Amino acid sequence: RLAGAPGCKGQAVELVTRLWQEVGLPRGDAQKEAEWRAAFARDAVVEDLYFPDAEGGPGADVSAYLHNKSSCDQIVIDKITDGEKACGFAWHLEESGRYGRAGIRGTTFLELDEDGRIIYLREICEPLLKNGEQLCDIFRIPAGLGLFPAQEVIESDPQEPSFLESKPRGAREMTKYLVEKFQGTAPLSEFLEMLSDDVTYEDFFFYEDAMRGKAAVGEFFDKYDDIMKLIKFVPERFSDGETSCCWTWRMEIAGAPEGFPTLRGMSYYDFDADGKISFVRDATESAVKPPPLQALAAHLRPALRVFSPRRKSPGGGYGDEGGVEMPAGTVVDPETVMQQAVVSCGGEPTTIGAEVGDAKGAVVVFLRHLG
């Protein structure tokens, strides 16, 4: 089930397909692990941003990466760029034999050396707590005090051709134009012209569900226009495909003092036949490693690394399984949950529904209360 870009091909893509899909995660299998290790260069840099940077000699990064995946079930690739020496792919965890029962989502970027081995890899999983809105509200406080002055938006030179007029060729060149020349120099309306009408935009920092359609994306960027003026995405590496592009970056804060922490991330872009962006996935590393909720979910449900399995829809989206997972592992509808027998605080038998009543918000039911 490899859903790549149309005509996706290249040496990097072939290696990803072989390792991640055909060989599969080693999970203690010595022969598989040997194949994985042989695919990495001796001096490979592996940035598995679930962890702090690995310490140790050659191969320590690879060992940490494989150890992190040892309890996972299988990685299913949702999308992959084309690419000869570099490519990226969007993926999710899934339980073997239970198609569509999805776990945590992530993005991986890799580059090959002259011998066709992986010389660089970066991987980021989604945070289980999407608190981008709250963090932006907090960030507006020092910004409002002038501690982080916004970048000056440079008006584009009217003599210089626009994106649509310059017509950069290929996904890599179009992405580089967007990042290196377009960022901070053009109004939102011009950026939206680069998106397809039915674009799907996944931003793991902000939302669980994807934004769908140009209008929804425009509302998002308009809402956080003041924040966007405070940050700059500094590009580091680009895949070399023609139909889609994955690129790595670091996020810098305008006016921040020297040595101020930066965050690393990556983005995945698909382009349609008209050269417009049809799919985006943005992923940013967690400031705390390992991310606390991810670590807890990895302990409680190691195969999927989420608290409740998601159901992958035919349209490619993700959502809860359509109910609540009970301690025995069965998934039931909300009405059944409300009818579940419990013991009230006073010791009388009752139901969850009777106890909850018209309450709104989060409700915690301790296992000791279940009848």
VOBAMAR-23563 format. One record per residue (C-alpha): residue number from 0; x, y, z. Coordinates in nm, 2 decimals, decimal comma, padded with zeros to 4 digits. Layout:
BEGIN
nr: NUM; u: X; v: Y; w: Z
...
! end
This chain:
BEGIN
nr: 0; u: 00,00; v: 00,00; w: 00,00
nr: 1; u: 00,25; v: 00,26; w: -00,12
nr: 2; u: 00,07; v: 00,57; w: -00,22
nr: 3; u: 00,34; v: 00,78; w: -00,38
nr: 4; u: 00,32; v: 01,08; w: -00,61
nr: 5; u: 00,22; v: 01,00; w: -00,97
nr: 6; u: 00,51; v: 00,82; w: -01,13
nr: 7; u: 00,72; v: 00,83; w: -00,82
nr: 8; u: 01,06; v: 00,68; w: -00,89
nr: 9; u: 01,43; v: 00,71; w: -00,81
nr: 10; u: 01,70; v: 00,53; w: -00,62
nr: 11; u: 01,60; v: 00,69; w: -00,29
nr: 12; u: 01,24; v: 00,58; w: -00,34
nr: 13; u: 01,34; v: 00,23; w: -00,42
nr: 14; u: 01,55; v: 00,21; w: -00,09
nr: 15; u: 01,25; v: 00,34; w: 00,12
nr: 16; u: 01,02; v: 00,09; w: -00,05
nr: 17; u: 01,25; v: -00,20; w: 00,02
nr: 18; u: 01,34; v: -00,12; w: 00,38
nr: 19; u: 01,02; v: 00,03; w: 00,52
nr: 20; u: 00,77; v: -00,18; w: 00,32
nr: 21; u: 00,92; v: -00,50; w: 00,20
nr: 22; u: 01,18; v: -00,58; w: 00,47
nr: 23; u: 00,97; v: -00,41; w: 00,74
nr: 24; u: 01,08; v: -00,30; w: 01,09
nr: 25; u: 01,34; v: -00,55; w: 01,24
nr: 26; u: 01,16; v: -00,58; w: 01,58
nr: 27; u: 01,43; v: -00,82; w: 01,71
nr: 28; u: 01,49; v: -01,01; w: 01,38
nr: 29; u: 01,87; v: -01,02; w: 01,34
nr: 30; u: 01,86; v: -01,07; w: 00,96
nr: 31; u: 01,63; v: -00,77; w: 00,91
nr: 32; u: 01,83; v: -00,56; w: 01,14
nr: 33; u: 02,14; v: -00,65; w: 00,94
nr: 34; u: 01,97; v: -00,53; w: 00,62
nr: 35; u: 01,87; v: -00,21; w: 00,78
nr: 36; u: 02,22; v: -00,14; w: 00,92
nr: 37; u: 02,38; v: -00,22; w: 00,58
nr: 38; u: 02,16; v: 00,05; w: 00,42
nr: 39; u: 02,31; v: 00,33; w: 00,63
nr: 40; u: 02,66; v: 00,48; w: 00,58
nr: 41; u: 02,90; v: 00,43; w: 00,86
nr: 42; u: 02,90; v: 00,81; w: 00,93
nr: 43; u: 02,53; v: 00,85; w: 00,88
nr: 44; u: 02,35; v: 01,13; w: 01,07
nr: 45; u: 02,01; v: 01,02; w: 01,20
nr: 46; u: 01,79; v: 01,28; w: 01,36
nr: 47; u: 01,50; v: 01,08; w: 01,52
nr: 48; u: 01,35; v: 01,39; w: 01,69
nr: 49; u: 01,16; v: 01,17; w: 01,93
nr: 50; u: 01,49; v: 01,16; w: 02,12
nr: 51; u: 01,75; v: 01,41; w: 02,23
nr: 52; u: 02,05; v: 01,40; w: 01,99
nr: 53; u: 02,22; v: 01,06; w: 02,02
nr: 54; u: 02,56; v: 01,04; w: 02,18
nr: 55; u: 02,83; v: 00,78; w: 02,11
nr: 56; u: 03,04; v: 00,66; w: 01,83
nr: 57; u: 02,96; v: 00,57; w: 01,47
nr: 58; u: 02,62; v: 00,39; w: 01,44
nr: 59; u: 02,48; v: 00,52; w: 01,77
nr: 60; u: 02,22; v: 00,72; w: 01,58
nr: 61; u: 02,11; v: 00,42; w: 01,38
nr: 62; u: 02,10; v: 00,20; w: 01,69
nr: 63; u: 01,88; v: 00,45; w: 01,87
nr: 64; u: 01,65; v: 00,48; w: 01,57
nr: 65; u: 01,60; v: 00,10; w: 01,54
nr: 66; u: 01,55; v: 00,07; w: 01,91
nr: 67; u: 01,28; v: 00,33; w: 01,91
nr: 68; u: 01,09; v: 00,13; w: 01,64
nr: 69; u: 01,14; v: -00,21; w: 01,81
nr: 70; u: 00,80; v: -00,21; w: 01,97
nr: 71; u: 00,61; v: -00,06; w: 01,67
nr: 72; u: 00,40; v: -00,29; w: 01,45
nr: 73; u: 00,44; v: -00,17; w: 01,10
nr: 74; u: 00,49; v: 00,16; w: 00,92
nr: 75; u: 00,25; v: 00,22; w: 00,63
nr: 76; u: 00,36; v: 00,48; w: 00,38
nr: 77; u: 00,07; v: 00,72; w: 00,28
nr: 78; u: 00,27; v: 00,94; w: 00,04
nr: 79; u: 00,62; v: 00,95; w: -00,09
nr: 80; u: 00,80; v: 01,20; w: -00,31
nr: 81; u: 00,99; v: 01,09; w: -00,62
nr: 82; u: 01,37; v: 01,14; w: -00,57
nr: 83; u: 01,70; v: 01,00; w: -00,69
nr: 84; u: 01,94; v: 01,10; w: -00,41
nr: 85; u: 01,68; v: 01,24; w: -00,16
nr: 86; u: 01,32; v: 01,19; w: -00,08
nr: 87; u: 01,06; v: 01,21; w: 00,19
nr: 88; u: 00,75; v: 01,02; w: 00,29
nr: 89; u: 00,44; v: 01,06; w: 00,51
nr: 90; u: 00,34; v: 00,76; w: 00,71
nr: 91; u: 00,13; v: 00,62; w: 00,99
nr: 92; u: 00,17; v: 00,32; w: 01,22
nr: 93; u: -00,08; v: 00,03; w: 01,18
nr: 94; u: -00,15; v: -00,30; w: 01,34
nr: 95; u: -00,08; v: -00,61; w: 01,13
nr: 96; u: -00,39; v: -00,78; w: 00,99
nr: 97; u: -00,61; v: -00,49; w: 01,10
nr: 98; u: -00,61; v: -00,26; w: 00,79
nr: 99; u: -00,73; v: 00,09; w: 00,86
nr: 100; u: -00,66; v: 00,07; w: 01,24
nr: 101; u: -00,41; v: 00,35; w: 01,25
nr: 102; u: -00,17; v: 00,49; w: 01,50
nr: 103; u: 00,06; v: 00,79; w: 01,52
nr: 104; u: 00,15; v: 00,97; w: 01,20
nr: 105; u: 00,49; v: 01,10; w: 01,10
nr: 106; u: 00,72; v: 01,23; w: 00,83
nr: 107; u: 01,07; v: 01,11; w: 00,73
nr: 108; u: 01,33; v: 01,27; w: 00,50
nr: 109; u: 01,65; v: 01,10; w: 00,39
nr: 110; u: 01,95; v: 01,16; w: 00,16
nr: 111; u: 02,18; v: 00,90; w: 00,00
nr: 112; u: 02,56; v: 00,92; w: -00,04
nr: 113; u: 02,74; v: 00,83; w: -00,36
nr: 114; u: 02,73; v: 00,46; w: -00,27
nr: 115; u: 02,35; v: 00,47; w: -00,24
nr: 116; u: 02,35; v: 00,44; w: 00,14
nr: 117; u: 02,16; v: 00,66; w: 00,38
nr: 118; u: 02,39; v: 00,94; w: 00,49
nr: 119; u: 02,12; v: 01,16; w: 00,65
nr: 120; u: 01,78; v: 01,10; w: 00,80
nr: 121; u: 01,53; v: 01,31; w: 00,99
nr: 122; u: 01,21; v: 01,19; w: 01,13
nr: 123; u: 00,93; v: 01,36; w: 01,33
nr: 124; u: 00,61; v: 01,22; w: 01,47
nr: 125; u: 00,30; v: 01,43; w: 01,54
nr: 126; u: 00,25; v: 01,55; w: 01,89
nr: 127; u: -00,05; v: 01,39; w: 02,06
nr: 128; u: -00,14; v: 01,72; w: 02,22
nr: 129; u: -00,20; v: 01,98; w: 01,95
nr: 130; u: -00,15; v: 02,30; w: 02,15
nr: 131; u: -00,03; v: 02,54; w: 01,88
nr: 132; u: -00,31; v: 02,78; w: 01,94
nr: 133; u: -00,24; v: 02,81; w: 02,32
nr: 134; u: 00,13; v: 02,85; w: 02,26
nr: 135; u: 00,07; v: 03,13; w: 02,00
nr: 136; u: -00,14; v: 03,31; w: 02,25
nr: 137; u: 00,14; v: 03,29; w: 02,51
nr: 138; u: 00,40; v: 03,39; w: 02,25
nr: 139; u: 00,19; v: 03,71; w: 02,17
nr: 140; u: 00,27; v: 03,84; w: 02,52
nr: 141; u: 00,65; v: 03,91; w: 02,47
nr: 142; u: 00,58; v: 04,00; w: 02,11
nr: 143; u: 00,33; v: 04,26; w: 02,23
nr: 144; u: 00,60; v: 04,40; w: 02,47
nr: 145; u: 00,83; v: 04,45; w: 02,17
nr: 146; u: 01,08; v: 04,18; w: 02,29
nr: 147; u: 01,05; v: 04,01; w: 01,96
nr: 148; u: 01,01; v: 04,27; w: 01,69
nr: 149; u: 00,83; v: 04,14; w: 01,38
nr: 150; u: 01,02; v: 04,10; w: 01,06
nr: 151; u: 00,97; v: 04,38; w: 00,81
nr: 152; u: 00,76; v: 04,25; w: 00,52
nr: 153; u: 00,96; v: 04,34; w: 00,22
nr: 154; u: 00,74; v: 04,45; w: -00,07
nr: 155; u: 00,82; v: 04,24; w: -00,38
nr: 156; u: 00,99; v: 04,43; w: -00,67
nr: 157; u: 00,72; v: 04,50; w: -00,93
nr: 158; u: 00,99; v: 04,45; w: -01,19
nr: 159; u: 01,06; v: 04,10; w: -01,07
nr: 160; u: 00,83; v: 03,83; w: -01,21
nr: 161; u: 00,58; v: 03,67; w: -00,97
nr: 162; u: 00,57; v: 03,30; w: -00,89
nr: 163; u: 00,31; v: 03,24; w: -01,16
nr: 164; u: 00,51; v: 03,45; w: -01,41
nr: 165; u: 00,85; v: 03,31; w: -01,34
nr: 166; u: 00,72; v: 02,95; w: -01,36
nr: 167; u: 00,99; v: 02,76; w: -01,18
nr: 168; u: 01,01; v: 02,40; w: -01,31
nr: 169; u: 00,97; v: 02,09; w: -01,09
nr: 170; u: 00,87; v: 02,04; w: -00,73
nr: 171; u: 01,21; v: 02,11; w: -00,59
nr: 172; u: 01,25; v: 02,44; w: -00,77
nr: 173; u: 00,90; v: 02,55; w: -00,70
nr: 174; u: 00,95; v: 02,47; w: -00,33
nr: 175; u: 01,28; v: 02,65; w: -00,32
nr: 176; u: 01,12; v: 02,96; w: -00,48
nr: 177; u: 00,84; v: 02,95; w: -00,23
nr: 178; u: 01,08; v: 02,93; w: 00,07
nr: 179; u: 01,38; v: 03,14; w: -00,05
nr: 180; u: 01,21; v: 03,42; w: -00,25
nr: 181; u: 00,85; v: 03,42; w: -00,16
nr: 182; u: 00,87; v: 03,39; w: 00,22
nr: 183; u: 00,82; v: 03,73; w: 00,38
nr: 184; u: 00,79; v: 03,92; w: 00,06
nr: 185; u: 00,44; v: 03,86; w: -00,07
nr: 186; u: 00,08; v: 03,91; w: 00,06
nr: 187; u: -00,14; v: 03,61; w: 00,17
nr: 188; u: -00,35; v: 03,64; w: -00,15
nr: 189; u: -00,05; v: 03,56; w: -00,36
nr: 190; u: 00,04; v: 03,26; w: -00,15
nr: 191; u: -00,31; v: 03,13; w: -00,18
nr: 192; u: -00,28; v: 03,15; w: -00,56
nr: 193; u: -00,01; v: 02,88; w: -00,53
nr: 194; u: -00,26; v: 02,64; w: -00,37
nr: 195; u: -00,51; v: 02,42; w: -00,55
nr: 196; u: -00,88; v: 02,49; w: -00,47
nr: 197; u: -00,91; v: 02,15; w: -00,29
nr: 198; u: -00,58; v: 02,15; w: -00,11
nr: 199; u: -00,54; v: 01,94; w: 00,20
nr: 200; u: -00,32; v: 02,10; w: 00,47
nr: 201; u: -00,20; v: 01,91; w: 00,77
nr: 202; u: -00,03; v: 02,11; w: 01,05
nr: 203; u: 00,06; v: 01,88; w: 01,33
nr: 204; u: 00,15; v: 02,18; w: 01,56
nr: 205; u: -00,20; v: 02,31; w: 01,55
nr: 206; u: -00,47; v: 02,06; w: 01,46
nr: 207; u: -00,57; v: 01,69; w: 01,47
nr: 208; u: -00,77; v: 01,71; w: 01,15
nr: 209; u: -00,65; v: 01,85; w: 00,82
nr: 210; u: -00,77; v: 02,18; w: 00,68
nr: 211; u: -00,94; v: 02,12; w: 00,35
nr: 212; u: -00,98; v: 02,38; w: 00,07
nr: 213; u: -00,81; v: 02,70; w: -00,01
nr: 214; u: -01,06; v: 02,91; w: 00,20
nr: 215; u: -00,99; v: 02,71; w: 00,52
nr: 216; u: -00,61; v: 02,75; w: 00,47
nr: 217; u: -00,65; v: 03,12; w: 00,41
nr: 218; u: -00,85; v: 03,17; w: 00,73
nr: 219; u: -00,58; v: 02,98; w: 00,92
nr: 220; u: -00,29; v: 03,20; w: 00,79
nr: 221; u: -00,50; v: 03,52; w: 00,84
nr: 222; u: -00,57; v: 03,42; w: 01,20
nr: 223; u: -00,20; v: 03,38; w: 01,27
nr: 224; u: -00,06; v: 03,66; w: 01,05
nr: 225; u: 00,10; v: 03,84; w: 01,34
nr: 226; u: 00,28; v: 03,52; w: 01,45
nr: 227; u: 00,40; v: 03,44; w: 01,09
nr: 228; u: 00,57; v: 03,78; w: 01,09
nr: 229; u: 00,78; v: 03,68; w: 01,39
nr: 230; u: 00,92; v: 03,36; w: 01,26
nr: 231; u: 01,13; v: 03,25; w: 00,97
nr: 232; u: 01,17; v: 02,90; w: 00,83
nr: 233; u: 01,53; v: 02,86; w: 00,73
nr: 234; u: 01,56; v: 02,58; w: 00,47
nr: 235; u: 01,83; v: 02,31; w: 00,52
nr: 236; u: 01,77; v: 02,02; w: 00,27
nr: 237; u: 01,54; v: 01,95; w: -00,02
nr: 238; u: 01,44; v: 01,63; w: -00,19
nr: 239; u: 01,52; v: 01,62; w: -00,56
nr: 240; u: 01,19; v: 01,50; w: -00,71
nr: 241; u: 00,98; v: 01,66; w: -00,99
nr: 242; u: 00,62; v: 01,60; w: -00,87
nr: 243; u: 00,65; v: 01,64; w: -00,50
nr: 244; u: 00,90; v: 01,77; w: -00,25
nr: 245; u: 01,00; v: 01,72; w: 00,12
nr: 246; u: 01,23; v: 01,97; w: 00,28
nr: 247; u: 01,38; v: 02,02; w: 00,62
nr: 248; u: 01,41; v: 02,35; w: 00,81
nr: 249; u: 01,47; v: 02,52; w: 01,14
nr: 250; u: 01,24; v: 02,79; w: 01,27
nr: 251; u: 01,40; v: 03,11; w: 01,39
nr: 252; u: 01,24; v: 03,39; w: 01,59
nr: 253; u: 01,29; v: 03,75; w: 01,45
nr: 254; u: 01,48; v: 03,96; w: 01,69
nr: 255; u: 01,55; v: 03,68; w: 01,93
nr: 256; u: 01,89; v: 03,71; w: 02,12
nr: 257; u: 02,18; v: 03,50; w: 02,00
nr: 258; u: 02,16; v: 03,15; w: 02,13
nr: 259; u: 01,78; v: 03,16; w: 02,16
nr: 260; u: 01,65; v: 02,80; w: 02,10
nr: 261; u: 01,53; v: 02,71; w: 01,76
nr: 262; u: 01,30; v: 02,43; w: 01,66
nr: 263; u: 01,36; v: 02,19; w: 01,37
nr: 264; u: 01,10; v: 02,06; w: 01,14
nr: 265; u: 01,01; v: 01,94; w: 00,79
nr: 266; u: 00,74; v: 01,99; w: 00,53
nr: 267; u: 00,59; v: 01,77; w: 00,26
nr: 268; u: 00,44; v: 01,92; w: -00,06
nr: 269; u: 00,25; v: 01,75; w: -00,34
nr: 270; u: 00,19; v: 01,95; w: -00,66
nr: 271; u: -00,09; v: 01,89; w: -00,91
nr: 272; u: -00,07; v: 01,88; w: -01,29
nr: 273; u: -00,11; v: 02,26; w: -01,29
nr: 274; u: 00,19; v: 02,31; w: -01,07
nr: 275; u: -00,02; v: 02,41; w: -00,76
nr: 276; u: 00,02; v: 02,27; w: -00,41
nr: 277; u: -00,24; v: 02,00; w: -00,35
nr: 278; u: -00,12; v: 01,86; w: -00,02
nr: 279; u: 00,09; v: 01,99; w: 00,27
nr: 280; u: 00,21; v: 01,82; w: 00,59
nr: 281; u: 00,41; v: 02,04; w: 00,84
nr: 282; u: 00,58; v: 01,87; w: 01,13
nr: 283; u: 00,77; v: 02,04; w: 01,41
nr: 284; u: 00,99; v: 01,88; w: 01,68
nr: 285; u: 00,88; v: 01,88; w: 02,04
nr: 286; u: 01,09; v: 02,11; w: 02,27
nr: 287; u: 01,08; v: 01,83; w: 02,53
nr: 288; u: 01,22; v: 01,49; w: 02,44
nr: 289; u: 01,08; v: 01,23; w: 02,44
nr: 290; u: 00,75; v: 01,41; w: 02,42
nr: 291; u: 00,57; v: 01,31; w: 02,75
nr: 292; u: 00,24; v: 01,21; w: 02,60
nr: 293; u: 00,41; v: 01,02; w: 02,31
nr: 294; u: 00,62; v: 00,84; w: 02,57
nr: 295; u: 00,32; v: 00,74; w: 02,77
nr: 296; u: 00,12; v: 00,62; w: 02,47
nr: 297; u: 00,43; v: 00,42; w: 02,35
nr: 298; u: 00,43; v: 00,25; w: 02,69
nr: 299; u: 00,05; v: 00,18; w: 02,70
nr: 300; u: 00,00; v: 00,10; w: 02,33
nr: 301; u: 00,34; v: 00,04; w: 02,18
nr: 302; u: 00,22; v: -00,09; w: 01,84
nr: 303; u: 00,04; v: 00,23; w: 01,76
nr: 304; u: 00,17; v: 00,49; w: 02,00
nr: 305; u: -00,17; v: 00,66; w: 02,05
nr: 306; u: -00,41; v: 00,63; w: 02,33
nr: 307; u: -00,71; v: 00,53; w: 02,11
nr: 308; u: -00,67; v: 00,38; w: 01,76
nr: 309; u: -00,78; v: 00,59; w: 01,47
nr: 310; u: -00,97; v: 00,47; w: 01,17
nr: 311; u: -00,83; v: 00,56; w: 00,83
nr: 312; u: -01,11; v: 00,67; w: 00,60
nr: 313; u: -01,14; v: 00,58; w: 00,23
nr: 314; u: -01,07; v: 00,95; w: 00,16
nr: 315; u: -00,74; v: 00,94; w: 00,33
nr: 316; u: -00,83; v: 01,12; w: 00,65
nr: 317; u: -00,80; v: 00,99; w: 01,01
nr: 318; u: -01,04; v: 00,99; w: 01,30
nr: 319; u: -01,13; v: 00,80; w: 01,62
nr: 320; u: -01,27; v: 00,45; w: 01,57
nr: 321; u: -01,62; v: 00,58; w: 01,61
nr: 322; u: -01,65; v: 00,51; w: 01,98
nr: 323; u: -01,47; v: 00,46; w: 02,30
nr: 324; u: -01,23; v: 00,18; w: 02,37
nr: 325; u: -01,32; v: 00,00; w: 02,70
nr: 326; u: -01,06; v: -00,17; w: 02,92
nr: 327; u: -01,13; v: -00,51; w: 02,77
nr: 328; u: -01,03; v: -00,37; w: 02,43
nr: 329; u: -01,37; v: -00,36; w: 02,26
nr: 330; u: -01,48; v: -00,03; w: 02,10
nr: 331; u: -01,84; v: 00,07; w: 02,19
nr: 332; u: -02,06; v: 00,37; w: 02,09
nr: 333; u: -02,11; v: 00,66; w: 02,33
nr: 334; u: -02,46; v: 00,55; w: 02,43
nr: 335; u: -02,32; v: 00,22; w: 02,55
nr: 336; u: -02,06; v: 00,40; w: 02,75
nr: 337; u: -02,34; v: 00,61; w: 02,92
nr: 338; u: -02,52; v: 00,29; w: 03,01
nr: 339; u: -02,21; v: 00,14; w: 03,17
nr: 340; u: -02,28; v: 00,04; w: 03,54
nr: 341; u: -02,06; v: 00,22; w: 03,79
nr: 342; u: -02,06; v: 00,29; w: 04,16
nr: 343; u: -02,13; v: 00,65; w: 04,27
nr: 344; u: -01,92; v: 00,84; w: 04,52
nr: 345; u: -02,18; v: 00,75; w: 04,78
nr: 346; u: -02,15; v: 00,38; w: 04,71
nr: 347; u: -02,48; v: 00,33; w: 04,53
nr: 348; u: -02,50; v: 00,15; w: 04,19
nr: 349; u: -02,58; v: 00,38; w: 03,90
nr: 350; u: -02,47; v: 00,45; w: 03,54
nr: 351; u: -02,22; v: 00,68; w: 03,39
nr: 352; u: -02,50; v: 00,87; w: 03,22
nr: 353; u: -02,68; v: 00,93; w: 03,54
nr: 354; u: -02,37; v: 01,06; w: 03,71
nr: 355; u: -02,26; v: 01,28; w: 03,42
nr: 356; u: -02,61; v: 01,43; w: 03,36
nr: 357; u: -02,58; v: 01,76; w: 03,16
nr: 358; u: -02,21; v: 01,81; w: 03,24
nr: 359; u: -02,00; v: 01,94; w: 02,95
nr: 360; u: -01,62; v: 01,90; w: 02,91
nr: 361; u: -01,39; v: 01,62; w: 03,02
nr: 362; u: -01,52; v: 01,34; w: 03,24
nr: 363; u: -01,28; v: 01,10; w: 03,41
nr: 364; u: -01,40; v: 00,75; w: 03,50
nr: 365; u: -01,16; v: 00,55; w: 03,72
nr: 366; u: -01,15; v: 00,18; w: 03,66
nr: 367; u: -01,23; v: 00,11; w: 04,03
nr: 368; u: -01,57; v: 00,27; w: 03,97
nr: 369; u: -01,67; v: 00,03; w: 03,69
nr: 370; u: -01,94; v: -00,22; w: 03,80
! end
